[in-house]
């Protein structure tokens, strides 16, 4: 049963990779690159982590890297805000996930002890 599941998982992975290879993302229509796979995304994650977005206004942060300047200022500003919110809320969601996971773990232990 486990070997069959592993085989199905490998087949699914192969089909997913084939689908991704055959279905490329469309070119951006707005005149600037896609954010999700651009180098600026990772750079901004680091800069927000180092609190550079709090030390300077968005237009100054935008000027610090050529990757940022590939995006319009208003678009870049929204990405700054989104990344700051993401990093700020990550601790909350991790805490909430852990509380929920502990609750499920304790319920599972309870169920297992009642079976014996």
Secondary structure, DSSP 8 states (H G I E B T S, - for coil): -HHHHHHHHHHHHHHHHHHHHHS-----SSSS--STTSHHHHHHHHHHHTTHHHHS-HHHHHHT-TTGGGS-HHHHHHHHHHHHHHHHHHHHHHHHHHHHHHHHHHHHHHHHHHH-
